[in-house]
Amino acid sequence: MALLEVEGVSVSFRRARGWFGHEETHAIQDLNLSVNEGEIVAVVGASGSGKSVLAQAIMGILPANATIEGRISYAGEPLTMDRQLHLRGNELVYIPQSVSYLDPLLKVGRQVQPVSQKTGRKHGSTLRSTMHKAEQELTGRYGLPHGTTGKYPFELSGGMARRVLMATATSGDPKVIIADEPTPGIHPEVLAETMKQFRQLANEGVGILWITHDITTALTAADRISVFYAGSNVETAQACDFTGKGEKLRHPYTKALWNALPQNEFQPLSGTQPETGRQQVGGCSFAPRCIGATMVCTSERPELRKFRDGEVRCIHAT
């Protein structure tokens, strides 16, 4: 049984248009995804493909004008708003994309501790013990200099602040970590060590959803890769399928994405992804850019189906 499961989820945003009208913008359509215990699933895709919206939907932090349909489950039970509030920050943790999520008025050491320990007054010995653990977390696991716990967020570089964000997520006993672009600006050596630490967390049973643009880094730790395009996942593949010229991959977009990397064929893909809310309703969203598209691709929206030990949303997958 999957630890975290997303089934047929769609997210739309309602906004005013003109004096009295409204319009719906569809950011995610019919999305299916799962994360098992002890597994890292990396979500990759272009900006605007719905990756961050998915993370916010799971955490229950979508804006008030959002409407969500479908089912999100955690440990086999629906992830209702009440469960999100109860689990958030404890078993279900979020590493946001922006370092502005750090409290600018609170020293780093007070932020790098489990939610259960952040409330209430502490005696001097308890506080010193908590700060010592936070210091060990920052210096040992994330390679930050001694004394970081006594600094405010504005005193940190961008890369240091991102490592602090990651430390806040792993300081307790999380069961699921949602990491939304957590690594830009981090030195390559520190990045490699960070990925090892998250791999270790997964080996201890934590399920991790890793949202990124960096396929190469994701492949160093992920078990599966889910590729997003225009508000839905078009393929979920084993990490080992990303090899050679993409012969083991199933969807033409995934193959194009892989072969566009500098270390591969460096072949650009013509055209652009549809803007959010302008995805093709009656057919495959990728059809206008696909050299293998046929008439049926423009009239029939493909379902996500199991294929060759993975999943693909393409009727012509071979």
N, C-alpha and C positions, 0 to 999 in steps of 0.2 A: 504494500500500500504506500502511495506517495505521501511524503510528509507535508508538502504544499502542492495543491492542485488547482489549476485555473481551467475552467470548462466553459467554452462558448461565451466568453466575456466580451462585451462591447461597452465602450465608454463614449459618451457624447457630451458636448457642452452647449448650453442654451444661452444665447445672448441677444440683446435688443438690436433691432434693425429698423431704422426710421423712427417715426413718432410712436407707433403702436405695434409694430410687427416684431417678430422674433425669428431666429433661425437656429438650426441645430448643426453643430460641427462634429462630425464623427472622427474621433481620434484613434479608436481601436474597434475592430470588427471581428467578431467570432474567433476570439483568441483562445488557443488551447496550449497549456504548458504544465509541466510537472517537475518537481524537485524532490528527489528521494533523500532519505536519511544518509548522511555521509557522502553526498554528491555535490559537486560544483557544476552548475549549469550556467554557461556564459550566454548572454543575449547580445547579439551584434546586429548592426544595421546602420543606415544613414540617419542623420538628424531628422526628426519629424516622423520617424517610423513607429512611434508609440512606446518606446522602451521606458522612458521615465514615467509616462502616464500609467503603465502597468505597475511600476514600483509604488506609485502613490495610491493606486487602487488597492493593492495588497495591504498597505499600511493604514488605509482609511484616512488619508490626508488630502483627498481631492477637494477642490474648491466647491462652494455651495451650489454653483450652477452646473455641476456635473451630474449626469445620470449614468448609473452602471447597471448593466443587465448580465445575466449569466450567474455562474457559481464559482466562488473561491473558497477552498476548503483547507483547513489546517488540522493535521492529525486525524483525518477522517470526518471531521465535523465542520459545518459551515462557518466561515470566518465572518461572523456578524459584527455589527458596530460595537456591541458590548464586549465581545471577545477581543476585538482589535484594541480597545481601550485597556482591557485587562492584560493582554499579552505584550503590547507595544512597549519596548524598552527593556523587557525582561526576556521572554522566550523568543519574541519576534523583534528584531532590531534592524535599524535602517542606517546606512552610511550615505548621507546625501551628497549631491553633486557639488554644492556650494559650501565653502568654508564659513560663510556668513551664519550658518546654523550654530556655530560656537557662540556661547554667551560672551559678549565683549566685556562685561563687567565682572566676570568670574575667572579666577585664576585656573589654569589648565588642570592642576591637580584635583580640584574640586569637581571637575567635569568628567575626569577619567575614573569613574567608579560606578558600580551597578546602581540602577534607579532606586532599588530598595534601600540604598545607603545614602541617597542624596537628600532625603528629607529627615527632619528632626535634628535636635541639637546633639552634639557629640562632646564627650569629655576629652580633655587634652590628650590622654594616652590613646584613646580610640582614634582621634583625628590624626595623630602622628602616625599610627599604624596604617591608616587609610592612605595618607600621603606617601608613606614608604612603599606601599604596594603599587600606587600609581606611578611612582618614580621607577620602580623595577619594570613595570609594564612598558613605559615609554623608552627607557634606555636599553632594556634587554631585548624586547620583541621588535621594537620599531627603530632602534638605532638613533634615538634623539639624545642630545647632550645632557649631562647631569644639570639639574637646576631648572629643567623645562617646566616642572610642576609649579614652580613659583612665578611663572610668567603669565601675562595676559595674552589673549589671541593676537592682538595687534603687534606684539613683539616677535611674532613668529613669521618665518617665510611661508610662502604658499605651500611648498612641499611639506614643511614641518606641520603646518596646520592640518593638512590632509591626513598625515599620519596620526595626529591627535584625534581626528574624527574617527579613524579606524580603531584606535585604542578605546574610545568611548563605547564602541559597539561590541568589543570583545572582552570588556572588563568583567562582565557578569557571567552568566551561564546560558548563552543564547542557544536556541534550537534551530532557528532560521535566521540567516543574515541576508538582507537585501542591500546590495552594494551598487549604488548608482554612479558610475564613472568616478571611482574613488582614487585613481592613481595618477592623473595628469600632474606634471610638475615634480614628480618624485625622481630622484637620481636613479639611473639604471641599476646600480648595485643594490640600493635600498629596495627598489621595486622587485628585484629578483628574490630578495630575502622576504619581502612582504608576501609574495605569492607562495613561498614555501610555508609561511606561517598559516595562511588560509588553507593551504592543502593539509596542513597538520590538523587544523580545526575540523575539516571535513573528515579526515581519517578518524577523528574522535566522535563522529556521528552527527556533526552539524550539517544542515542543508544550506547551501549558499547559492543565491541567484546573483550572478556577477554581470552587471550591465556595462558595456564598454564599446568603444570604437576600435580598440586595439586587439585584433584577432591574434596576432603573433604572441602577445603576452598572455592572452586568455588560454591559448593552447598549451602553455607551460604548466597549467594547473587544472584546467577544466576537464570534466568527464564527457560532457556533451555540449554542443554548441547549437543554440536556437537562433535562426536568422530571421530578422524582421524586415518587412517591406510594406510600406503604405498602410500601416495600422494592423498588420497581422503577421504571424510567423509562417513563412513559406517553406521552411525546412528545419528539422531538428536532426542533427547527425552526431555520431560519435566523434570525439576529438581526433581519433586516429584516421578518420576518413579524409581529413584535410592534409593531403599529401600529393606529391607529383603535380600533375596538371588538373587535379580535381576529378580524376576518373571515378572515384568512389562516391562523389557527391551526386545529389539527385535533382536539385532544382537549377535551372539555367542562371538565375540571379546569384545563387550561392557560388556557382562555378565562376561567374564573371567577377564576383567580389574577391574570390581567392586568387584568380589570375591577374587581378589589377594590382596586387601587392608588388612592391619593388623587388622583393626577393624571388618572385615568380616571373611571369611573363610581362608584367607591368603594362597590361593592355587595358586602356580606359574603356568604360562602357558608355556608349552614346545615349543621349537623352537624360531626363531627370525624373526623379521620383515624384508622383503626384503630390500636390500640396495637401496638407491636412484638411480633411473635409471634402476633398475633390477626388477621392478614390473612385475607381470605376465600379459601379454598382452591379451591372449586368454581366460582368465577365471577370477575367483575371486582370488584376491591377498591373501586372508586369507585362501583359501582352503587347502594349505599344512599343516596348523596347526589346522584345524577344524575337530573335531571328527564326525561331522554330514555331512561332504562333500560327494558328490556323483560324478559320472562321468560328469554330466552336469555342475558341479561347476568348473571343470578344462577346460571346452571348451567354456563357455558362461559367458561373463562379466555382472554381474547384474547391472541393472539401479537403481538409487535412486527412491524409490516410497513411497507414503504416506501410512501409515499403523498404525492402532490403535493410532490415534492422534499424530503420530510422523512420522519420515521418516527412511527408512532402505534400505540398499543395500545388500539384501540377498534373494534369491529365496525361501529359506526354512523357512523364518521367520514365527513364529506362535504367 
